[in-house]
Amino acid sequence: MLTWKKTLHQIFNRERIPTDTSEDIEQPLLQMSLFQDIGLNIAEVRTIFGNSSDISSGELCIDVETNHTFGYVFLEQLVNKTFFQEMMSMLNTRSAQLIEEMNTGFYLYPDLVKNILHTSGEVNTLETFNDICQSMLNGATIIFMNGYSLALSVNTGGGDQRSVEEPTTQSVVRGPRDGFTESIGTNISLIRKRIKSPNLWLETMSIGRVTQTSVSMMHIHGIANDKIVEEVRLRLHRIDIDGILESGNIEELIQDETFTPFPTIYNTERPDVIAAGLLEGRVAIFVDGTPFVLEAPALFVQFFQSSEDYYQRAEFATLIRILRYICFFISLMAPSFYIAVTTFHQELVPSSLLFNLAAQREGIPFPAFVEALLMEVTFEILREAGVRLPKTVGQAVSIVGALVIGQGAVDAGLVSPAMVIVVAITAISNFVIPAFSMGIPIRILRFILMIFAATFGLFGITVGLIGMVQHLCSLRSFGVPYMSPMAPFVLADQKDTILRLPQWGLFSRPRFISPKNQIRENNAPLSKPKRK
């Protein structure tokens, strides 16, 4: 009992639980220096990897008389076989030149080999088995030289990886069609192609004692807030965990507030969204092995904006944004408002509509709250089933299932037709929000407001909304107020919140995100040509 209390105390007080070092993963032999014998080095590497079947090794003799022999070792699934064959062919064809230059004594033998391999890829010198293991896990081929206690690491990384495709979670009608992949190098290159500036700084680190996942932090120097950049760096370096498998692991470990349904870090599959965020002064976090890139700090209004808003006319983008906010309130409050009106406030309903609702509810055995709860839970089940099932049958189950179950529930007298309409509009409105991560808290808060409406009516809904707004205003994302620029209100930043001014009107960056280098453009609207 005392052990559980101590553990809970450490968790909720954010104290670091001591790590058990009795079974340390780092083996002492990883810090050993290399041998001068090729065979011993290859055998030691195989021992470290437990003689795994995906390790490939061998020797290449370029001169029998002088016993000049190379040894190589690599992980088969992480290496591009074409690059490896080109590298070995280059060593073989230039062996005569290598021996001739070596006999002059002007160059050291490892330096000569390094100069030859430079044309194949990035080459680094390694002196310990730990460095060799890390390089192999990053897709490098290790070259050993007989008689030297060092090795060369040649970047031959490749292996099987997914090509750049259109994002599936954030589709647009007008805009780029490329999306992030599971390769962190590919994702970084997609941003480099869009922002060709030396001020685009990148910092890479390995997180995870076992997985050693590559995590990169990117920002534009001179635009991003230095305090935010430093805070992101400190939170990333503070992570101490066995493994990172997806950017969601990083998101939970560095977010400001844990016990909140609202996301305080933005994630996206679209490179153009990350590029736009970097130009506003935000920090991007890339995680190897996932196509979702994180962006911080994140604001509430950001989750209602789409990259397509900036590729369409400003009037159309403003209309769509207003529609999204309307759908946000419909998805959040429609069932609870229906429960409150039909249960407590019938005087607010026109008489003709009230008679129709009463006729529909005649014979329904449940109150409005149970009726709404039954339909909402059923729809959530259908939604999750449609996501988990194969694509060929997922949509059929979600659409046909909703129609069949809805019509069957009405015919059986379990729910009224009006309730089916309310739940359907609520579900459709939830899909209008561009960010999927913002749709999840709406689904959670919807049930809470339904309980408040069934208990206190419209007064309960009002109390619930006040509590939600108060909670939103208390949130921070890396020190930036979550509801800015609406709370606190910043008039200069209202040009890109609910409304979207034309491109020439977006002349400054958000003040809370990037307090320096505010001016981003100096354009003015063109004057109308004079009639002749």
Legacy VTK file of the C-alpha trace (Angstrom):
# vtk DataFile Version 3.0
C-alpha trace
ASCII
DATASET POLYDATA
POINTS 532 float
0.000 0.000 0.000
2.808 2.383 0.844
4.518 1.607 -2.463
1.422 2.610 -4.459
1.045 5.816 -2.465
4.698 6.683 -3.062
4.363 6.029 -6.801
1.226 8.177 -7.105
2.937 10.922 -5.144
5.892 10.885 -7.522
3.659 10.899 -10.611
1.335 13.728 -9.626
4.143 15.857 -8.219
6.106 15.370 -11.470
9.091 13.903 -9.637
11.477 11.764 -11.622
11.278 8.102 -10.649
14.812 6.735 -10.110
15.973 4.545 -12.968
17.003 1.012 -12.106
20.580 0.691 -13.357
21.081 -2.879 -12.204
20.395 -4.087 -15.748
21.951 -1.333 -17.800
21.318 -1.652 -21.500
24.670 -0.093 -22.416
27.173 -2.944 -22.488
30.748 -2.186 -21.385
32.192 -3.556 -24.615
30.502 -0.770 -26.599
33.050 1.697 -25.197
35.996 -0.475 -26.236
38.439 0.698 -28.853
38.701 -1.183 -32.126
41.155 -3.980 -32.811
43.748 -3.873 -35.571
42.506 -7.199 -36.906
39.563 -7.086 -39.314
38.188 -10.454 -38.297
38.121 -9.559 -34.599
36.284 -6.297 -35.311
33.631 -7.993 -37.440
33.184 -10.765 -34.860
32.801 -8.199 -32.071
30.145 -6.283 -34.017
28.242 -9.493 -34.650
28.425 -10.330 -30.946
27.030 -6.931 -29.971
24.058 -7.447 -32.302
23.517 -10.973 -31.025
24.546 -12.560 -34.342
21.387 -11.170 -35.941
20.539 -12.667 -39.310
20.206 -9.279 -41.035
23.900 -8.384 -40.518
25.990 -8.716 -43.663
29.790 -8.738 -43.525
32.769 -9.755 -45.635
36.304 -8.948 -46.754
37.795 -7.454 -49.921
41.474 -8.089 -50.677
42.979 -5.518 -53.061
46.598 -6.752 -52.912
47.647 -10.245 -51.866
51.379 -9.470 -51.591
51.020 -6.574 -49.160
47.915 -8.071 -47.502
45.867 -4.909 -48.018
42.375 -6.097 -47.082
39.153 -4.260 -46.333
36.392 -5.561 -44.102
32.815 -4.362 -44.252
29.710 -4.828 -42.142
26.197 -3.355 -42.433
22.531 -4.022 -41.687
20.875 -5.329 -44.845
17.445 -3.721 -44.393
18.834 -0.214 -43.773
21.314 0.030 -46.642
20.732 0.909 -50.273
22.293 -2.057 -52.080
23.048 0.050 -55.171
25.088 2.539 -53.137
26.953 -0.308 -51.450
27.854 -2.006 -54.730
29.076 1.293 -56.214
31.260 1.874 -53.160
32.853 -1.604 -53.306
33.353 -1.296 -57.064
35.133 2.012 -56.562
37.486 0.482 -53.995
38.247 -2.400 -56.316
38.878 -0.314 -59.448
41.049 2.257 -57.685
43.066 -0.279 -55.697
46.163 0.132 -57.905
46.127 3.892 -57.441
45.642 3.388 -53.709
48.667 1.108 -53.387
50.833 3.394 -55.529
50.036 6.502 -53.490
50.474 4.576 -50.264
53.970 3.447 -51.254
55.059 7.061 -51.669
54.482 7.485 -47.933
53.145 10.988 -48.409
49.583 10.121 -47.285
48.367 7.918 -44.461
46.533 4.815 -45.595
43.182 5.644 -43.859
43.233 9.132 -45.370
43.710 7.727 -48.854
40.772 5.359 -48.429
38.655 8.176 -47.019
39.384 10.396 -50.011
38.322 7.628 -52.396
35.076 6.911 -50.538
34.103 10.595 -50.300
32.583 10.377 -53.768
30.231 7.605 -52.556
28.748 9.546 -49.656
29.498 11.156 -46.334
32.485 9.475 -44.652
33.329 9.668 -40.937
36.117 8.167 -38.857
35.079 5.921 -35.950
37.179 4.668 -33.054
34.782 2.796 -30.713
32.235 0.026 -31.137
29.529 2.339 -29.784
30.090 4.735 -32.700
30.033 1.812 -35.116
26.698 0.516 -33.804
25.063 3.949 -33.990
26.291 4.458 -37.558
25.046 1.046 -38.656
21.620 1.724 -37.156
21.485 4.920 -39.230
22.084 2.982 -42.445
25.866 3.331 -42.795
28.339 0.752 -44.072
31.415 0.257 -41.854
34.802 -0.244 -43.531
37.634 -1.827 -41.514
41.300 -1.642 -42.602
43.756 -4.340 -41.663
46.388 -3.075 -39.240
44.483 0.046 -38.092
42.370 0.415 -34.943
39.840 2.696 -36.600
37.004 2.348 -39.084
35.306 4.437 -41.739
31.540 4.990 -41.841
30.085 5.556 -45.316
26.527 6.862 -45.581
24.786 4.290 -47.751
21.412 4.651 -46.064
18.302 3.906 -48.038
16.375 0.723 -47.647
12.654 0.464 -48.264
10.660 3.641 -47.643
7.389 5.121 -48.786
7.435 7.680 -51.556
5.997 11.172 -51.175
2.219 11.007 -51.557
-0.796 13.233 -51.004
-1.790 13.566 -47.319
-4.861 11.580 -46.345
-5.856 13.436 -43.179
-5.841 17.022 -44.492
-6.927 17.036 -48.120
-7.468 20.279 -50.036
-9.047 21.270 -53.332
-6.331 23.781 -54.211
-2.796 23.490 -52.932
0.300 21.260 -52.972
-0.241 17.529 -53.173
2.927 16.356 -51.393
2.880 15.095 -47.839
5.322 13.991 -45.171
6.531 10.385 -45.033
8.035 8.175 -42.324
11.576 9.249 -43.312
12.843 12.232 -41.336
15.364 13.065 -44.071
12.631 13.255 -46.692
10.475 15.428 -44.441
13.295 17.887 -43.790
14.060 18.099 -47.511
10.411 18.996 -48.241
10.781 22.022 -45.964
14.206 22.949 -47.331
12.738 23.063 -50.848
10.135 25.579 -49.707
12.322 27.775 -47.499
15.674 28.301 -49.201
17.315 30.338 -46.458
20.511 29.809 -44.448
18.562 31.081 -41.420
16.524 27.877 -41.410
18.335 26.171 -38.550
18.057 22.476 -37.715
19.094 20.696 -34.531
18.995 16.889 -34.351
19.125 14.702 -31.260
18.492 11.076 -30.337
15.704 10.372 -27.839
14.998 6.965 -26.348
17.497 4.817 -24.514
16.564 1.775 -26.615
15.089 3.107 -29.858
17.542 6.025 -30.274
14.911 7.817 -32.364
16.134 10.788 -34.378
14.245 13.951 -33.417
14.935 17.262 -35.170
13.937 20.753 -34.103
13.666 23.383 -36.852
13.138 27.138 -36.693
14.017 30.270 -38.653
16.704 32.245 -36.863
15.804 35.920 -36.651
12.050 35.254 -36.800
11.360 32.686 -34.081
11.268 33.797 -30.467
14.558 32.750 -28.860
12.838 32.025 -25.530
10.382 29.630 -27.177
13.188 27.928 -29.099
15.185 27.450 -25.911
12.127 26.154 -24.057
11.427 23.579 -26.774
15.072 22.507 -26.695
15.075 22.100 -22.906
11.865 20.046 -22.905
13.199 17.733 -25.606
16.516 17.206 -23.809
14.652 16.533 -20.564
12.872 13.468 -21.995
14.145 10.229 -20.471
12.303 7.225 -21.858
13.042 3.803 -23.333
11.556 4.482 -26.754
9.810 6.992 -29.006
7.608 5.351 -31.629
5.530 8.302 -32.871
5.372 12.067 -32.546
2.412 11.616 -30.187
4.870 10.322 -27.568
6.866 13.547 -27.850
3.687 15.634 -27.763
2.543 14.188 -24.441
5.962 14.616 -22.850
6.522 18.281 -23.742
3.008 19.801 -23.628
2.242 22.466 -21.034
-0.981 21.018 -19.648
-1.677 17.307 -19.286
-5.212 17.246 -17.911
-7.019 19.043 -20.715
-8.984 17.709 -23.689
-7.696 20.489 -25.957
-4.466 19.966 -27.943
-1.759 22.511 -27.137
0.618 21.274 -29.864
-0.349 21.217 -33.531
0.366 18.211 -35.777
0.067 17.940 -39.532
1.055 15.868 -42.567
1.343 18.890 -44.860
4.756 20.485 -45.563
3.176 23.774 -46.642
1.494 24.121 -43.233
4.807 23.622 -41.421
6.560 26.071 -43.768
3.881 28.706 -43.103
4.183 28.122 -39.358
7.963 28.549 -39.491
7.529 31.844 -41.331
5.242 32.992 -38.512
7.905 32.213 -35.907
6.858 28.753 -34.755
9.117 25.764 -34.056
8.724 22.459 -35.943
9.596 19.078 -34.425
10.329 16.149 -36.759
10.290 12.578 -35.452
11.758 9.738 -37.486
9.255 7.011 -38.299
6.073 9.098 -38.527
4.555 11.386 -41.188
3.074 13.711 -38.533
5.230 16.745 -37.715
4.628 18.789 -34.559
4.406 22.563 -34.449
4.615 24.774 -31.371
3.305 27.004 -29.963
-0.267 26.217 -31.024
-3.256 28.527 -30.648
-6.974 27.728 -30.497
-7.719 29.625 -33.714
-5.023 27.681 -35.549
-7.078 24.482 -35.446
-9.856 26.160 -37.465
-7.524 27.321 -40.229
-6.686 25.345 -43.339
-3.782 25.827 -45.718
-6.335 26.204 -48.498
-7.556 29.441 -46.867
-4.425 31.178 -48.139
-4.694 29.798 -51.675
-8.293 30.996 -52.230
-9.718 34.497 -52.314
-9.937 36.222 -48.944
-13.730 36.608 -49.088
-14.273 32.906 -49.670
-11.761 31.949 -46.953
-13.508 34.233 -44.451
-16.906 32.715 -45.260
-15.562 29.180 -44.810
-13.930 30.081 -41.496
-17.167 31.531 -40.149
-18.892 28.327 -41.241
-16.310 26.286 -39.305
-16.947 28.190 -36.094
-20.696 27.765 -36.548
-20.180 24.025 -37.049
-17.999 23.988 -33.929
-20.884 25.265 -31.790
-23.406 23.006 -33.543
-21.232 19.942 -32.940
-20.664 20.962 -29.339
-24.146 22.103 -28.298
-26.816 20.720 -30.648
-27.771 17.593 -28.624
-27.581 19.420 -25.279
-29.657 22.334 -26.605
-32.299 19.916 -27.913
-32.428 18.162 -24.535
-32.731 21.431 -22.623
-35.462 22.873 -24.847
-37.621 19.754 -25.026
-37.253 18.960 -21.318
-37.259 22.324 -19.494
-37.964 25.166 -21.912
-40.868 24.143 -24.153
-42.033 27.771 -24.232
-39.076 28.599 -26.499
-40.354 26.277 -29.232
-43.058 27.506 -31.667
-46.406 25.866 -31.023
-46.648 24.067 -34.370
-43.137 22.614 -33.980
-43.828 21.712 -30.363
-46.963 19.749 -31.378
-44.949 17.876 -34.018
-42.183 17.019 -31.526
-44.744 15.854 -28.992
-46.413 13.655 -31.614
-43.060 12.154 -32.570
-42.154 11.439 -28.951
-45.460 9.757 -28.249
-44.668 6.180 -27.344
-40.926 6.805 -26.818
-40.105 5.068 -23.501
-36.980 7.132 -22.697
-36.471 10.783 -21.756
-34.675 13.054 -24.214
-31.315 12.670 -22.454
-31.322 8.868 -22.644
-32.536 9.089 -26.226
-29.675 11.421 -27.206
-27.131 9.399 -25.242
-28.223 6.192 -26.990
-27.876 7.722 -30.448
-24.551 9.453 -29.716
-22.967 6.288 -28.332
-24.257 4.308 -31.313
-22.776 6.806 -33.738
-19.423 6.780 -31.918
-19.375 2.987 -32.232
-20.090 3.225 -35.964
-17.398 5.888 -36.386
-14.735 3.782 -34.687
-15.816 0.678 -36.597
-15.516 2.549 -39.888
-11.984 3.677 -38.988
-10.713 0.257 -37.860
-12.255 -1.824 -40.622
-10.540 -2.209 -44.033
-11.157 0.682 -46.418
-13.188 -1.475 -48.791
-15.883 -2.126 -46.177
-15.268 0.674 -43.668
-17.275 3.353 -45.475
-20.075 0.930 -46.262
-20.401 -0.027 -42.596
-20.364 3.585 -41.376
-22.875 4.888 -43.953
-25.202 1.908 -44.361
-24.958 1.097 -40.645
-26.008 4.604 -39.682
-28.966 4.580 -42.094
-30.154 1.114 -41.136
-29.746 1.582 -37.389
-31.271 5.073 -37.439
-34.302 3.994 -39.413
-34.617 0.824 -37.353
-34.475 2.756 -34.081
-37.244 5.094 -35.282
-39.441 2.218 -36.469
-38.906 0.375 -33.177
-40.008 3.411 -31.212
-36.712 3.812 -29.354
-35.883 7.312 -30.624
-37.758 10.089 -32.379
-37.001 11.201 -35.958
-36.053 14.668 -34.688
-33.343 13.175 -32.494
-31.883 11.283 -35.464
-31.720 14.557 -37.408
-30.007 16.366 -34.510
-27.405 13.629 -34.070
-26.739 13.462 -37.828
-26.218 17.242 -38.097
-23.964 17.109 -35.046
-21.794 14.389 -36.567
-21.522 16.095 -39.945
-20.604 19.412 -38.316
-17.765 17.709 -36.454
-16.165 16.685 -39.755
-16.058 20.294 -41.006
-13.261 21.191 -38.553
-9.934 20.829 -40.470
-7.863 19.503 -37.541
-8.826 16.033 -36.364
-7.172 16.665 -32.989
-9.694 19.447 -32.271
-12.654 17.197 -33.099
-11.779 14.823 -30.251
-12.296 17.325 -27.373
-15.579 18.399 -28.955
-16.808 14.805 -28.809
-15.819 14.593 -25.129
-17.327 17.921 -24.092
-20.540 17.147 -25.964
-21.419 14.415 -23.469
-20.597 16.681 -20.524
-22.885 19.418 -21.828
-25.624 16.834 -22.379
-25.445 15.925 -18.672
-25.576 19.607 -17.681
-28.556 20.183 -20.010
-30.459 17.177 -18.646
-29.873 18.400 -15.076
-30.244 22.187 -15.218
-31.480 23.016 -18.732
-30.125 26.073 -20.526
-28.698 27.315 -17.234
-26.556 24.185 -17.062
-25.353 24.690 -20.652
-24.394 28.275 -19.792
-22.438 27.152 -16.727
-20.683 24.497 -18.796
-19.718 26.978 -21.512
-18.418 29.457 -18.932
-16.274 26.730 -17.373
-14.964 25.693 -20.796
-14.047 29.278 -21.747
-12.370 29.808 -18.391
-10.347 26.638 -18.888
-9.359 27.686 -22.427
-8.194 31.096 -21.209
-6.016 29.450 -18.556
-4.130 27.258 -21.030
-0.656 28.064 -22.325
1.341 26.639 -25.187
5.031 27.129 -24.430
4.160 30.258 -22.505
1.882 31.724 -25.198
-1.796 32.261 -24.209
-3.858 29.569 -25.919
-6.759 31.891 -26.796
-4.631 34.721 -28.169
-5.172 36.967 -30.050
-8.794 36.928 -28.770
-7.945 36.609 -25.077
-5.908 38.676 -24.478
-7.368 40.702 -27.315
-4.861 42.012 -29.857
-6.496 44.175 -32.487
-3.545 44.024 -34.906
-3.718 40.209 -35.047
-7.449 39.989 -35.832
-6.609 40.115 -39.530
-6.089 36.345 -39.581
-8.362 34.808 -36.942
-12.059 34.488 -37.758
-11.643 36.857 -40.689
-8.892 36.589 -43.284
-7.763 39.794 -44.919
-6.333 39.799 -48.451
-2.683 38.869 -48.812
-1.517 42.472 -48.729
-3.238 42.893 -45.356
-1.239 40.110 -43.660
1.737 42.406 -43.236
2.754 41.427 -39.688
3.367 38.231 -37.748
1.426 37.227 -34.598
2.791 39.312 -31.722
2.649 36.642 -29.044
4.500 34.110 -31.214
7.137 36.305 -32.835
7.689 39.601 -31.009
10.709 40.435 -33.190
10.908 40.946 -36.950
7.220 41.767 -37.073
6.917 43.041 -40.644
6.649 40.206 -43.150
5.677 42.162 -46.275
5.359 45.699 -47.615
2.633 45.424 -50.208
-0.348 47.667 -50.832
-3.596 47.112 -52.752
-3.438 48.176 -56.359
-5.430 51.261 -57.224
-8.154 51.060 -59.847
-7.024 52.168 -63.296
-8.505 55.440 -64.436
-11.046 55.345 -67.227
-9.968 56.977 -70.432
LINES 1 533
532 0 1 2 3 4 5 6 7 8 9 10 11 12 13 14 15 16 17 18 19 20 21 22 23 24 25 26 27 28 29 30 31 32 33 34 35 36 37 38 39 40 41 42 43 44 45 46 47 48 49 50 51 52 53 54 55 56 57 58 59 60 61 62 63 64 65 66 67 68 69 70 71 72 73 74 75 76 77 78 79 80 81 82 83 84 85 86 87 88 89 90 91 92 93 94 95 96 97 98 99 100 101 102 103 104 105 106 107 108 109 110 111 112 113 114 115 116 117 118 119 120 121 122 123 124 125 126 127 128 129 130 131 132 133 134 135 136 137 138 139 140 141 142 143 144 145 146 147 148 149 150 151 152 153 154 155 156 157 158 159 160 161 162 163 164 165 166 167 168 169 170 171 172 173 174 175 176 177 178 179 180 181 182 183 184 185 186 187 188 189 190 191 192 193 194 195 196 197 198 199 200 201 202 203 204 205 206 207 208 209 210 211 212 213 214 215 216 217 218 219 220 221 222 223 224 225 226 227 228 229 230 231 232 233 234 235 236 237 238 239 240 241 242 243 244 245 246 247 248 249 250 251 252 253 254 255 256 257 258 259 260 261 262 263 264 265 266 267 268 269 270 271 272 273 274 275 276 277 278 279 280 281 282 283 284 285 286 287 288 289 290 291 292 293 294 295 296 297 298 299 300 301 302 303 304 305 306 307 308 309 310 311 312 313 314 315 316 317 318 319 320 321 322 323 324 325 326 327 328 329 330 331 332 333 334 335 336 337 338 339 340 341 342 343 344 345 346 347 348 349 350 351 352 353 354 355 356 357 358 359 360 361 362 363 364 365 366 367 368 369 370 371 372 373 374 375 376 377 378 379 380 381 382 383 384 385 386 387 388 389 390 391 392 393 394 395 396 397 398 399 400 401 402 403 404 405 406 407 408 409 410 411 412 413 414 415 416 417 418 419 420 421 422 423 424 425 426 427 428 429 430 431 432 433 434 435 436 437 438 439 440 441 442 443 444 445 446 447 448 449 450 451 452 453 454 455 456 457 458 459 460 461 462 463 464 465 466 467 468 469 470 471 472 473 474 475 476 477 478 479 480 481 482 483 484 485 486 487 488 489 490 491 492 493 494 495 496 497 498 499 500 501 502 503 504 505 506 507 508 509 510 511 512 513 514 515 516 517 518 519 520 521 522 523 524 525 526 527 528 529 530 531
